[in-house]
Amino acid sequence: MKNMTNTLNKLTKFLAVAIISVSLNAFSSVVLNSHTIAKTFITPVTITNTGVSTVNLAFGKPATQSSNYYETDRYQAPQAVNGDTRGVWYTNSITHTKYEQGAWWQVDLGNQKNIKKIVIYNRTDCCADRLSNYQVSISNKADFSTHIYQQDFHVSPNPKKIIQLDASGKQGRYVRIQLLDKDYLSLAEVQVMGVDPLRFAEMDFSSAHNNFGGFHNAPNYPNLAAFSTLKANGSITAWGDPDAGGTAPSGSGYTKIYSTRTAFAALKADGSITAWGSGSTGAPSDSGYTKIYSTYSAFAALKADGSITAWGVSGRGGSDAPAGNGYTKIYSTGYAFATLKADGSITAWGNSGYGGSDAPDGKGYTKIYSTSRTFAALKADGSIKAWGYGSEGTDAPAGNGYTKIYSTYYAFAALKADGSITAWGDSEYGGSGAPAGNGYTKIYSTAFAFAALKADGSITAWGNPYYGGSDAPDGSDYTKIYSTRTAFAALKADGSIKAWGYGSEGTDAPAGNGYTKIYSTYYAFAALKADGSITAWGDSEYGGSGAPTDSGYAKIYSNGYAFASVKADGSITAWGDPSRGGTTPASD
């Protein structure tokens, strides 16, 4: 009874604080306002093209390479799709494989895109000639057993090579760069320029919950009560609660939109910023910014020289950003920021109870992870230092050899190179009970529980038993695990799905197979098949029913309470809670 009472108390805290503050409801192309309409359902509404434009399709997408020079987060494949073209070793702005025959790097664009141009940036500090005998390929298969485009090159990019494809472009999902001889492969940046009608804001709920090893590890929090989208000319359409950003700024030329839970900030090509919504006051008036990060209620923008400007709610990271430059990346909890320099030193600011003070001294940290109120920083040797709210993850394990850290809302789990796991933090959120043994390859999470996958596709779960911490499916061959706040859904190689966790919020997975990807709101799932048809399940009020019955959808976006599916022509169908994005205004 005590455990159940504690769980309910935690859930009350979660509903009162986290739901309001985790910025759940932005997929920036579907209407939303802040007024809840309980138990109201509508037929999905489709709007037509929102604007097709040429963008860097590879930015921030999943990237892999044939080997890793270091078994840490440094010089990994994602360094070539992070927007940093400097190509300098000591800034950790390059990829680096081992010395091998046919070393390769590739990026997954998520689905088939119309690719117009590929731009390859080489190293600028040394060793440019290593990239002098290479092949560039485009394929719709991850193993490149077939290809749409393939060409060999025998001159080093200096510092970049622009590959202009034919006027109609090439329709493909994967782009690979592979050496034709034996050497190290190092890349500074790879830009895949093409047509993408899916101009949503940089973070939606499903991406934050499923792609970063924990919701709070995502660089931005989705908006809670309004949505915005970019048109082909860079103008913005927004709707929903005006106080949360539902009224868009005028003008055009915007390239990206970022969000907190109640505001938006849009970046132009010259690096100038326009912000609107609650807590957006104080946006910088100068230009040159390259990326924007957020807590629940504040923004922090980074310039090319590594200087930072923060604005928004003062006690939640919106003031007291560090002076100087040389910062390379910014991380956040709900109310605090932490930033890294190239030497691996850390500076934090914001609410002290959420990690805004007491960051570790020293250098050599390579990446920072977070729960709602605690940071955990990883060093190159695999040791961990944590700070923030005491009982929710500050007691990091001693020793080294850890390679990655995952999180629920109030606990961490760290993976070693041998696949063994150590968990710490709030025990009711997965901070204890991690499996013994090794061989685990990746960890996933709901708000309350973890699920770890082995190389054979078998699953072990722990944490709160009501919300995914028990009853994981038996068997093997699972390839990826997705989650709502309280349930898991695992996808098998044959496209079949098994789900477990809180009963009404996503455990009734569909039968059959052929599903290729799963998306989630706070309380429901939606799965996409290769033909673009969709099946949804979970809480019917928040997207578990009402999915479109036709096919041809390329991708699904979500907020906390609604889904929006998008076709290749940019048309959108939304369903879920009509007050939170499940219906859309007429397109203009």
PEUR-V908881 format. One record per pair of residues at least 4 apart in sequence whose C-alpha atoms are under 6 Angstrom apart, sorted by the first residue. I is the first residue (numbers start at 1). GAP is how many residues later the second one is. D is the distance in Angstrom with one decimal. If there is no record, write none. Layout:
i:I gap:GAP d:D
i:I gap:GAP d:D
This chain:
i:13 gap:4 d:5.8
i:14 gap:4 d:4.8
i:15 gap:4 d:5.2
i:17 gap:4 d:6.0
i:18 gap:4 d:5.4
i:21 gap:275 d:5.5
i:22 gap:274 d:5.9
i:23 gap:198 d:5.0
i:23 gap:199 d:4.7
i:23 gap:200 d:4.9
i:23 gap:201 d:4.8
i:23 gap:238 d:3.7
i:24 gap:181 d:5.7
i:24 gap:198 d:5.1
i:24 gap:200 d:5.2
i:24 gap:535 d:5.4
i:24 gap:536 d:4.6
i:25 gap:197 d:5.7
i:25 gap:198 d:5.1
i:25 gap:199 d:4.3
i:25 gap:534 d:3.7
i:25 gap:535 d:4.7
i:26 gap:178 d:5.6
i:26 gap:196 d:4.6
i:26 gap:197 d:4.4
i:26 gap:201 d:5.6
i:26 gap:533 d:4.9
i:27 gap:177 d:4.7
i:27 gap:530 d:5.7
i:27 gap:531 d:5.4
i:27 gap:532 d:5.6
i:28 gap:172 d:4.8
i:28 gap:173 d:5.1
i:28 gap:199 d:4.2
i:28 gap:200 d:4.3
i:28 gap:201 d:5.1
i:29 gap:171 d:5.8
i:29 gap:198 d:5.9
i:29 gap:199 d:5.6
i:29 gap:200 d:5.0
i:30 gap:551 d:5.2
i:30 gap:554 d:5.3
i:31 gap:208 d:5.4
i:31 gap:209 d:5.5
i:31 gap:550 d:4.5
i:31 gap:552 d:6.0
i:31 gap:553 d:4.6
i:32 gap:193 d:5.8
i:32 gap:194 d:5.0
i:32 gap:208 d:4.0
i:32 gap:547 d:5.6
i:32 gap:548 d:4.3
i:32 gap:549 d:4.2
i:33 gap:192 d:5.2
i:33 gap:193 d:5.9
i:33 gap:207 d:3.9
i:33 gap:208 d:4.3
i:33 gap:546 d:5.4
i:33 gap:547 d:5.7
i:34 gap:191 d:5.0
i:34 gap:207 d:5.6
i:35 gap:544 d:5.9
i:36 gap:543 d:5.6
i:37 gap:542 d:6.0
i:44 gap:530 d:5.4
i:44 gap:531 d:4.9
i:45 gap:528 d:5.3
i:45 gap:529 d:5.6
i:45 gap:538 d:5.8
i:46 gap:526 d:5.2
i:46 gap:527 d:4.1
i:47 gap:524 d:5.5
i:47 gap:525 d:5.2
i:47 gap:540 d:5.8
i:48 gap:523 d:4.2
i:49 gap:521 d:4.3
i:49 gap:522 d:4.6
i:50 gap:181 d:5.8
i:50 gap:520 d:5.7
i:51 gap:146 d:5.9
i:51 gap:180 d:4.3
i:51 gap:181 d:4.4
i:52 gap:144 d:5.9
i:52 gap:145 d:4.3
i:52 gap:180 d:5.0
i:53 gap:142 d:5.4
i:53 gap:143 d:5.9
i:53 gap:179 d:4.6
i:54 gap:140 d:4.9
i:54 gap:141 d:4.6
i:55 gap:138 d:5.4
i:55 gap:139 d:5.7
i:56 gap:135 d:5.7
i:56 gap:136 d:5.3
i:56 gap:137 d:4.5
i:57 gap:135 d:5.4
i:57 gap:136 d:5.8
i:58 gap:51 d:6.0
i:58 gap:133 d:5.9
i:58 gap:134 d:5.3
i:59 gap:22 d:4.8
i:60 gap:21 d:5.4
i:60 gap:22 d:5.7
i:62 gap:45 d:5.9
i:62 gap:46 d:5.6
i:63 gap:14 d:5.3
i:63 gap:15 d:5.2
i:63 gap:43 d:5.7
i:63 gap:44 d:4.3
i:64 gap:13 d:5.0
i:64 gap:41 d:5.9
i:64 gap:42 d:5.6
i:65 gap:12 d:5.6
i:65 gap:39 d:5.5
i:65 gap:40 d:4.1
i:66 gap:37 d:5.7
i:66 gap:38 d:5.3
i:67 gap:30 d:5.0
i:67 gap:31 d:5.9
i:68 gap:29 d:4.7
i:69 gap:27 d:5.6
i:69 gap:28 d:4.8
i:69 gap:29 d:4.8
i:72 gap:331 d:5.7
i:75 gap:17 d:6.0
i:75 gap:19 d:5.5
i:75 gap:20 d:4.2
i:75 gap:21 d:5.3
i:76 gap:19 d:5.1
i:77 gap:18 d:5.4
i:79 gap:14 d:5.8
i:79 gap:15 d:5.6
i:79 gap:16 d:5.7
i:80 gap:108 d:5.5
i:80 gap:109 d:3.9
i:80 gap:110 d:5.6
i:81 gap:108 d:5.8
i:85 gap:103 d:5.4
i:85 gap:104 d:5.3
i:87 gap:6 d:5.6
i:87 gap:7 d:5.5
i:87 gap:36 d:4.2
i:87 gap:37 d:5.1
i:87 gap:101 d:4.4
i:88 gap:5 d:5.9
i:88 gap:37 d:5.4
i:91 gap:251 d:5.1
i:94 gap:93 d:5.4
i:94 gap:94 d:4.5
i:95 gap:91 d:5.0
i:95 gap:92 d:5.2
i:96 gap:89 d:5.7
i:96 gap:90 d:4.6
i:97 gap:87 d:5.6
i:97 gap:88 d:5.4
i:98 gap:86 d:5.6
i:99 gap:84 d:4.9
i:99 gap:85 d:4.5
i:100 gap:82 d:5.1
i:100 gap:83 d:5.5
i:101 gap:80 d:5.6
i:101 gap:81 d:3.9
i:102 gap:76 d:6.0
i:102 gap:77 d:4.8
i:102 gap:78 d:5.5
i:102 gap:79 d:5.8
i:103 gap:75 d:5.7
i:103 gap:76 d:5.5
i:104 gap:73 d:5.6
i:104 gap:74 d:4.1
i:105 gap:71 d:5.7
i:105 gap:72 d:5.4
i:106 gap:69 d:5.4
i:106 gap:70 d:4.1
i:107 gap:67 d:5.7
i:107 gap:68 d:5.5
i:108 gap:66 d:4.8
i:109 gap:64 d:5.2
i:111 gap:62 d:5.1
i:112 gap:60 d:4.7
i:112 gap:61 d:4.3
i:113 gap:58 d:5.4
i:113 gap:59 d:5.4
i:114 gap:55 d:5.8
i:114 gap:56 d:5.5
i:114 gap:57 d:4.5
i:114 gap:80 d:5.5
i:114 gap:81 d:5.4
i:115 gap:54 d:5.2
i:115 gap:55 d:5.0
i:115 gap:78 d:6.0
i:115 gap:79 d:4.2
i:116 gap:49 d:5.4
i:116 gap:53 d:4.6
i:116 gap:77 d:5.7
i:116 gap:78 d:4.8
i:117 gap:46 d:5.6
i:117 gap:47 d:4.7
i:117 gap:48 d:5.5
i:117 gap:76 d:5.0
i:118 gap:44 d:6.0
i:118 gap:45 d:5.0
i:118 gap:73 d:5.7
i:118 gap:74 d:4.7
i:119 gap:42 d:5.6
i:119 gap:43 d:4.5
i:119 gap:71 d:5.7
i:119 gap:72 d:5.0
i:120 gap:40 d:5.3
i:120 gap:41 d:5.1
i:120 gap:70 d:4.7
i:121 gap:38 d:5.8
i:121 gap:39 d:4.3
i:121 gap:67 d:5.2
i:121 gap:68 d:5.0
i:122 gap:35 d:5.7
i:122 gap:37 d:5.3
i:122 gap:38 d:5.8
i:122 gap:65 d:5.3
i:122 gap:66 d:5.3
i:123 gap:5 d:5.7
i:123 gap:65 d:5.5
i:129 gap:27 d:5.8
i:131 gap:25 d:5.4
i:132 gap:22 d:5.1
i:132 gap:23 d:4.8
i:132 gap:24 d:4.3
i:133 gap:20 d:5.8
i:133 gap:21 d:4.5
i:133 gap:47 d:5.7
i:134 gap:18 d:5.8
i:134 gap:19 d:5.4
i:134 gap:44 d:5.5
i:134 gap:45 d:4.2
i:134 gap:46 d:5.1
i:135 gap:16 d:5.6
i:135 gap:17 d:4.3
i:135 gap:42 d:5.7
i:135 gap:43 d:5.2
i:136 gap:14 d:5.6
i:136 gap:15 d:5.5
i:136 gap:40 d:5.7
i:136 gap:41 d:4.7
i:137 gap:12 d:5.4
i:137 gap:13 d:4.3
i:137 gap:38 d:5.7
i:137 gap:39 d:5.2
i:138 gap:9 d:5.7
i:138 gap:10 d:5.5
i:138 gap:11 d:5.0
i:138 gap:34 d:6.0
i:138 gap:36 d:5.7
i:138 gap:37 d:4.6
i:139 gap:5 d:5.8
i:139 gap:8 d:4.3
i:139 gap:9 d:5.4
i:139 gap:33 d:5.4
i:139 gap:35 d:5.2
i:140 gap:32 d:5.2
i:140 gap:33 d:5.0
i:140 gap:34 d:5.9
i:157 gap:4 d:4.8
i:165 gap:4 d:5.8
i:197 gap:373 d:4.9
i:199 gap:31 d:5.5
i:200 gap:29 d:5.3
i:201 gap:56 d:4.9
i:201 gap:57 d:5.9
i:202 gap:56 d:5.7
i:203 gap:19 d:5.7
i:204 gap:18 d:5.5
i:204 gap:354 d:5.8
i:204 gap:355 d:5.9
i:205 gap:353 d:5.5
i:205 gap:354 d:4.7
i:206 gap:4 d:5.9
i:206 gap:313 d:5.5
i:206 gap:314 d:5.0
i:206 gap:352 d:5.8
i:207 gap:4 d:5.3
i:208 gap:7 d:5.1
i:208 gap:10 d:5.4
i:209 gap:5 d:5.9
i:209 gap:6 d:4.4
i:210 gap:272 d:5.7
i:212 gap:5 d:5.6
i:212 gap:6 d:5.7
i:213 gap:193 d:4.9
i:213 gap:231 d:5.9
i:214 gap:192 d:5.8
i:214 gap:193 d:4.8
i:214 gap:194 d:5.8
i:216 gap:154 d:5.7
i:216 gap:155 d:5.4
i:217 gap:152 d:5.6
i:217 gap:153 d:5.6
i:219 gap:74 d:5.7
i:220 gap:73 d:5.5
i:220 gap:74 d:5.0
i:221 gap:39 d:5.3
i:222 gap:37 d:5.6
i:222 gap:38 d:5.9
i:222 gap:39 d:5.7
i:223 gap:36 d:5.5
i:223 gap:37 d:5.3
i:223 gap:38 d:3.9
i:223 gap:39 d:5.4
i:224 gap:37 d:4.5
i:224 gap:38 d:5.6
i:225 gap:16 d:5.7
i:225 gap:19 d:5.7
i:226 gap:13 d:5.8
i:226 gap:14 d:4.3
i:226 gap:15 d:5.4
i:226 gap:18 d:5.7
i:226 gap:19 d:5.6
i:226 gap:20 d:4.9
i:227 gap:11 d:5.4
i:227 gap:12 d:5.6
i:228 gap:9 d:5.4
i:228 gap:10 d:4.0
i:229 gap:7 d:5.6
i:229 gap:8 d:5.4
i:230 gap:4 d:5.6
i:230 gap:5 d:5.7
i:230 gap:6 d:4.8
i:231 gap:4 d:5.4
i:234 gap:18 d:4.7
i:234 gap:19 d:4.3
i:234 gap:20 d:4.5
i:235 gap:16 d:5.9
i:235 gap:17 d:4.0
i:237 gap:11 d:5.7
i:238 gap:8 d:5.0
i:238 gap:9 d:5.5
i:238 gap:10 d:4.9
i:239 gap:7 d:4.0
i:239 gap:8 d:5.9
i:240 gap:6 d:4.4
i:241 gap:5 d:4.9
i:242 gap:4 d:4.0
i:242 gap:5 d:5.3
i:243 gap:34 d:5.3
i:243 gap:35 d:5.5
i:244 gap:18 d:4.3
i:244 gap:19 d:5.2
i:244 gap:33 d:4.4
i:244 gap:34 d:5.2
i:245 gap:18 d:5.1
i:245 gap:31 d:5.5
i:245 gap:32 d:3.9
i:253 gap:15 d:5.9
i:254 gap:13 d:5.6
i:254 gap:14 d:4.2
i:255 gap:12 d:5.8
i:255 gap:13 d:5.3
i:256 gap:10 d:5.7
i:256 gap:11 d:5.3
i:257 gap:8 d:5.8
i:257 gap:9 d:4.3
i:258 gap:6 d:5.7
i:258 gap:7 d:5.2
i:259 gap:4 d:5.7
i:259 gap:5 d:4.4
i:260 gap:34 d:5.9
i:260 gap:36 d:5.3
i:260 gap:37 d:5.6
i:261 gap:35 d:5.5
i:262 gap:16 d:5.5
i:263 gap:13 d:5.7
i:263 gap:14 d:4.2
i:263 gap:15 d:5.5
i:264 gap:11 d:5.6
i:264 gap:12 d:5.6
i:265 gap:9 d:5.6
i:265 gap:10 d:4.1
i:266 gap:7 d:5.6
i:266 gap:8 d:5.3
i:267 gap:4 d:5.9
i:267 gap:5 d:5.8
i:267 gap:6 d:4.8
i:268 gap:4 d:5.4
i:271 gap:16 d:4.7
i:271 gap:17 d:4.2
i:271 gap:18 d:4.3
i:271 gap:19 d:5.9
i:272 gap:15 d:4.0
i:275 gap:5 d:5.6
i:276 gap:4 d:5.4
i:279 gap:33 d:4.6
i:279 gap:34 d:5.6
i:280 gap:32 d:5.1
i:281 gap:31 d:5.8
i:282 gap:29 d:5.3
i:283 gap:28 d:5.8
i:288 gap:15 d:5.7
i:289 gap:13 d:5.5
i:289 gap:14 d:4.1
i:290 gap:12 d:6.0
i:290 gap:13 d:5.4
i:291 gap:10 d:5.8
i:291 gap:11 d:5.5
i:292 gap:8 d:5.7
i:292 gap:9 d:4.3
i:293 gap:6 d:5.7
i:293 gap:7 d:5.2
i:294 gap:4 d:5.6
i:294 gap:5 d:4.4
i:295 gap:37 d:5.7
i:295 gap:39 d:5.1
i:295 gap:40 d:5.6
i:296 gap:38 d:5.1
i:297 gap:16 d:5.7
i:298 gap:13 d:5.8
i:298 gap:14 d:4.2
i:298 gap:15 d:5.5
i:298 gap:19 d:5.6
i:298 gap:20 d:4.8
i:299 gap:11 d:5.5
i:299 gap:12 d:5.5
i:300 gap:9 d:5.6
i:300 gap:10 d:4.1
i:301 gap:7 d:5.6
i:301 gap:8 d:5.4
i:302 gap:5 d:5.9
i:302 gap:6 d:4.8
i:303 gap:4 d:5.4
i:306 gap:19 d:4.5
i:306 gap:20 d:4.2
i:306 gap:21 d:4.3
i:306 gap:22 d:5.8
i:307 gap:17 d:5.9
i:307 gap:18 d:4.0
i:310 gap:8 d:5.1
i:310 gap:9 d:5.8
i:310 gap:11 d:5.8
i:311 gap:7 d:4.0
i:311 gap:8 d:5.9
i:312 gap:6 d:4.3
i:313 gap:5 d:4.9
i:314 gap:4 d:4.3
i:314 gap:5 d:5.0
i:315 gap:35 d:5.7
i:315 gap:36 d:5.5
i:316 gap:19 d:4.1
i:316 gap:20 d:5.6
i:316 gap:34 d:5.0
i:316 gap:35 d:5.5
i:317 gap:18 d:5.9
i:317 gap:19 d:4.9
i:317 gap:33 d:4.0
i:326 gap:15 d:5.8
i:327 gap:13 d:5.6
i:327 gap:14 d:4.3
i:328 gap:12 d:5.8
i:328 gap:13 d:5.4
i:329 gap:10 d:5.7
i:329 gap:11 d:5.6
i:330 gap:8 d:5.8
i:330 gap:9 d:4.3
i:331 gap:6 d:5.6
i:331 gap:7 d:5.2
i:332 gap:4 d:5.6
i:332 gap:5 d:4.4
i:333 gap:37 d:5.8
i:333 gap:39 d:5.1
i:333 gap:40 d:5.5
i:334 gap:38 d:5.2
i:335 gap:16 d:5.6
i:335 gap:19 d:5.8
i:336 gap:13 d:5.8
i:336 gap:14 d:4.2
i:336 gap:15 d:5.5
i:336 gap:18 d:5.8
i:336 gap:19 d:5.9
i:336 gap:20 d:4.9
i:337 gap:11 d:5.6
i:337 gap:12 d:5.5
i:338 gap:9 d:5.6
i:338 gap:10 d:4.1
i:339 gap:7 d:5.6
i:339 gap:8 d:5.4
i:340 gap:4 d:5.8
i:340 gap:5 d:5.7
i:340 gap:6 d:4.9
i:341 gap:4 d:5.5
i:343 gap:20 d:5.9
i:344 gap:19 d:4.6
i:344 gap:20 d:4.2
i:344 gap:21 d:4.3
i:344 gap:22 d:5.8
i:345 gap:17 d:5.9
i:345 gap:18 d:4.3
i:348 gap:8 d:5.1
i:348 gap:9 d:5.8
i:349 gap:7 d:4.1
i:350 gap:6 d:4.3
i:351 gap:5 d:4.9
i:352 gap:4 d:4.2
i:352 gap:5 d:4.9
i:353 gap:35 d:5.7
i:353 gap:36 d:5.4
i:354 gap:19 d:4.1
i:354 gap:20 d:5.7
i:354 gap:34 d:5.0
i:354 gap:35 d:5.9
i:355 gap:19 d:5.5
i:355 gap:32 d:5.8
i:355 gap:33 d:3.8
i:364 gap:15 d:5.5
i:365 gap:13 d:5.5
i:365 gap:14 d:4.0
i:366 gap:12 d:5.9
i:366 gap:13 d:5.4
i:367 gap:10 d:5.9
i:367 gap:11 d:5.5
i:368 gap:8 d:5.7
i:368 gap:9 d:4.3
i:369 gap:6 d:5.7
i:369 gap:7 d:5.1
i:370 gap:4 d:5.5
i:370 gap:5 d:4.4
i:370 gap:6 d:6.0
i:371 gap:36 d:5.9
i:371 gap:38 d:5.1
i:371 gap:39 d:5.5
i:372 gap:37 d:5.4
i:373 gap:15 d:6.0
i:373 gap:16 d:5.6
i:374 gap:13 d:5.7
i:374 gap:14 d:4.3
i:374 gap:15 d:5.6
i:375 gap:11 d:5.5
i:375 gap:12 d:5.5
i:376 gap:9 d:5.6
i:376 gap:10 d:4.1
i:377 gap:7 d:5.6
i:377 gap:8 d:5.3
i:378 gap:4 d:6.0
i:378 gap:5 d:5.9
i:378 gap:6 d:4.8
i:379 gap:4 d:5.3
i:382 gap:18 d:4.5
i:382 gap:19 d:4.2
i:382 gap:20 d:4.3
i:382 gap:21 d:5.8
i:383 gap:16 d:5.9
i:383 gap:17 d:4.0
i:386 gap:8 d:4.7
i:386 gap:10 d:5.8
i:387 gap:7 d:5.0
i:390 gap:4 d:5.4
i:392 gap:18 d:5.1
i:392 gap:19 d:5.8
i:392 gap:33 d:4.4
i:392 gap:34 d:5.0
i:393 gap:18 d:5.5
i:393 gap:31 d:5.8
i:393 gap:32 d:3.8
i:401 gap:15 d:5.8
i:402 gap:13 d:5.6
i:402 gap:14 d:4.2
i:403 gap:12 d:5.9
i:403 gap:13 d:5.3
i:404 gap:10 d:5.8
i:404 gap:11 d:5.5
i:405 gap:8 d:5.8
i:405 gap:9 d:4.3
i:406 gap:6 d:5.6
i:406 gap:7 d:5.2
i:407 gap:4 d:5.6
i:407 gap:5 d:4.3
i:408 gap:37 d:5.7
i:408 gap:39 d:5.0
i:408 gap:40 d:5.9
i:409 gap:38 d:5.0
i:410 gap:16 d:5.8
i:410 gap:19 d:5.9
i:411 gap:13 d:5.9
i:411 gap:14 d:4.2
i:411 gap:15 d:5.4
i:411 gap:18 d:5.8
i:411 gap:19 d:5.9
i:411 gap:20 d:5.0
i:412 gap:11 d:5.6
i:412 gap:12 d:5.5
i:413 gap:9 d:5.6
i:413 gap:10 d:4.1
i:414 gap:7 d:5.6
i:414 gap:8 d:5.3
i:415 gap:4 d:6.0
i:415 gap:5 d:5.8
i:415 gap:6 d:4.8
i:416 gap:4 d:5.4
i:418 gap:20 d:6.0
i:419 gap:19 d:4.5
i:419 gap:20 d:4.2
i:419 gap:21 d:4.3
i:419 gap:22 d:5.8
i:420 gap:17 d:5.9
i:420 gap:18 d:4.0
i:423 gap:8 d:5.1
i:423 gap:9 d:5.7
i:423 gap:11 d:5.9
i:424 gap:7 d:4.0
i:424 gap:8 d:6.0
i:425 gap:6 d:4.3
i:426 gap:5 d:4.9
i:427 gap:4 d:4.2
i:427 gap:5 d:4.9
i:428 gap:35 d:5.9
i:428 gap:36 d:5.3
i:429 gap:19 d:4.2
i:429 gap:20 d:5.5
i:429 gap:34 d:5.3
i:429 gap:35 d:5.9
i:430 gap:19 d:5.0
i:430 gap:33 d:3.7
i:433 gap:29 d:6.0
i:439 gap:15 d:5.8
i:440 gap:13 d:5.6
i:440 gap:14 d:4.2
i:441 gap:12 d:5.9
i:441 gap:13 d:5.3
i:442 gap:10 d:5.8
i:442 gap:11 d:5.5
i:443 gap:8 d:5.7
i:443 gap:9 d:4.3
i:444 gap:6 d:5.6
i:444 gap:7 d:5.2
i:445 gap:4 d:5.6
i:445 gap:5 d:4.4
i:446 gap:37 d:5.6
i:446 gap:39 d:5.0
i:446 gap:40 d:5.6
i:447 gap:38 d:5.1
i:448 gap:16 d:5.6
i:449 gap:13 d:5.8
i:449 gap:14 d:4.2
i:449 gap:15 d:5.6
i:449 gap:19 d:5.7
i:449 gap:20 d:4.9
i:450 gap:11 d:5.6
i:450 gap:12 d:5.5
i:451 gap:9 d:5.6
i:451 gap:10 d:4.1
i:452 gap:7 d:5.6
i:452 gap:8 d:5.3
i:453 gap:4 d:5.9
i:453 gap:5 d:5.8
i:453 gap:6 d:4.8
i:454 gap:4 d:5.4
i:456 gap:20 d:5.9
i:456 gap:21 d:6.0
i:457 gap:19 d:4.5
i:457 gap:20 d:4.2
i:457 gap:21 d:4.3
i:457 gap:22 d:5.9
i:458 gap:17 d:5.9
i:458 gap:18 d:4.1
i:461 gap:8 d:5.1
i:461 gap:9 d:5.8
i:462 gap:7 d:4.0
i:462 gap:8 d:6.0
i:463 gap:6 d:4.3
i:464 gap:5 d:4.9
i:465 gap:4 d:4.2
i:465 gap:5 d:4.8
i:466 gap:35 d:5.9
i:466 gap:36 d:5.6
i:467 gap:19 d:4.5
i:467 gap:20 d:5.7
i:467 gap:34 d:4.5
i:467 gap:35 d:5.1
i:468 gap:19 d:5.3
i:468 gap:32 d:6.0
i:468 gap:33 d:3.9
i:477 gap:15 d:5.7
i:478 gap:13 d:5.6
i:478 gap:14 d:4.1
i:479 gap:12 d:5.9
i:479 gap:13 d:5.4
i:480 gap:10 d:5.8
i:480 gap:11 d:5.5
i:481 gap:8 d:5.7
i:481 gap:9 d:4.3
i:482 gap:6 d:5.7
i:482 gap:7 d:5.2
i:483 gap:4 d:5.6
i:483 gap:5 d:4.4
i:484 gap:36 d:5.6
i:484 gap:38 d:5.1
i:484 gap:39 d:5.7
i:485 gap:37 d:5.2
i:486 gap:16 d:5.6
i:487 gap:13 d:5.7
i:487 gap:14 d:4.2
i:487 gap:15 d:5.6
i:487 gap:19 d:5.9
i:488 gap:11 d:5.5
i:488 gap:12 d:5.4
i:489 gap:9 d:5.6
i:489 gap:10 d:4.1
i:490 gap:7 d:5.6
i:490 gap:8 d:5.3
i:491 gap:5 d:5.9
i:491 gap:6 d:4.8
i:492 gap:4 d:5.3
i:495 gap:18 d:4.5
i:495 gap:19 d:4.2
i:495 gap:20 d:4.4
i:495 gap:21 d:5.9
i:496 gap:16 d:5.9
i:496 gap:17 d:4.0
i:499 gap:8 d:4.7
i:499 gap:10 d:5.8
i:500 gap:7 d:4.8
i:503 gap:4 d:5.4
i:504 gap:34 d:5.8
i:504 gap:35 d:5.9
i:505 gap:18 d:4.8
i:505 gap:19 d:5.6
i:505 gap:33 d:4.5
i:505 gap:34 d:5.1
i:506 gap:18 d:5.3
i:506 gap:31 d:6.0
i:506 gap:32 d:3.9
i:514 gap:15 d:5.9
i:515 gap:13 d:5.6
i:515 gap:14 d:4.3
i:516 gap:12 d:5.9
i:516 gap:13 d:5.3
i:517 gap:10 d:5.8
i:517 gap:11 d:5.5
i:518 gap:8 d:5.8
i:518 gap:9 d:4.3
i:519 gap:6 d:5.6
i:519 gap:7 d:5.2
i:520 gap:4 d:5.7
i:520 gap:5 d:4.4
i:521 gap:37 d:5.9
i:521 gap:38 d:5.8
i:521 gap:39 d:4.6
i:521 gap:40 d:5.5
i:522 gap:38 d:4.6
i:523 gap:16 d:5.6
i:524 gap:13 d:5.8
i:524 gap:14 d:4.2
i:524 gap:15 d:5.4
i:524 gap:19 d:5.7
i:524 gap:20 d:4.9
i:525 gap:11 d:5.6
i:525 gap:12 d:5.5
i:526 gap:9 d:5.6
i:526 gap:10 d:4.1
i:527 gap:7 d:5.6
i:527 gap:8 d:5.4
i:528 gap:5 d:5.9
i:528 gap:6 d:4.8
i:529 gap:4 d:5.4
i:531 gap:21 d:6.0
i:532 gap:19 d:4.7
i:532 gap:20 d:4.1
i:532 gap:21 d:4.3
i:532 gap:22 d:5.9
i:533 gap:18 d:4.1
i:536 gap:8 d:5.1
i:536 gap:9 d:5.7
i:537 gap:7 d:4.0
i:538 gap:6 d:4.3
i:539 gap:5 d:4.8
i:540 gap:4 d:4.1
i:540 gap:5 d:4.8
i:541 gap:35 d:5.9
i:541 gap:36 d:5.6
i:542 gap:19 d:4.5
i:542 gap:20 d:5.5
i:542 gap:34 d:4.5
i:542 gap:35 d:5.1
i:543 gap:19 d:5.1
i:543 gap:32 d:5.9
i:543 gap:33 d:3.8
i:546 gap:29 d:6.0
i:553 gap:13 d:5.5
i:553 gap:14 d:4.3
i:554 gap:12 d:5.9
i:554 gap:13 d:5.2
i:555 gap:10 d:5.8
i:555 gap:11 d:5.5
i:556 gap:8 d:5.6
i:556 gap:9 d:4.2
i:557 gap:6 d:5.8
i:557 gap:7 d:5.1
i:558 gap:4 d:5.7
i:558 gap:5 d:4.4
i:558 gap:6 d:6.0
i:561 gap:16 d:5.8
i:562 gap:13 d:5.8
i:562 gap:14 d:4.2
i:562 gap:15 d:5.7
i:562 gap:19 d:5.6
i:562 gap:20 d:5.1
i:563 gap:11 d:5.6
i:563 gap:12 d:5.5
i:564 gap:9 d:5.6
i:564 gap:10 d:4.2
i:565 gap:7 d:5.6
i:565 gap:8 d:5.3
i:566 gap:4 d:6.0
i:566 gap:5 d:5.7
i:566 gap:6 d:4.6
i:567 gap:4 d:5.4
i:574 gap:8 d:5.1
i:574 gap:9 d:5.7
i:575 gap:7 d:4.0
i:576 gap:6 d:4.3
i:577 gap:5 d:4.9
i:578 gap:4 d:4.1
i:578 gap:5 d:5.1
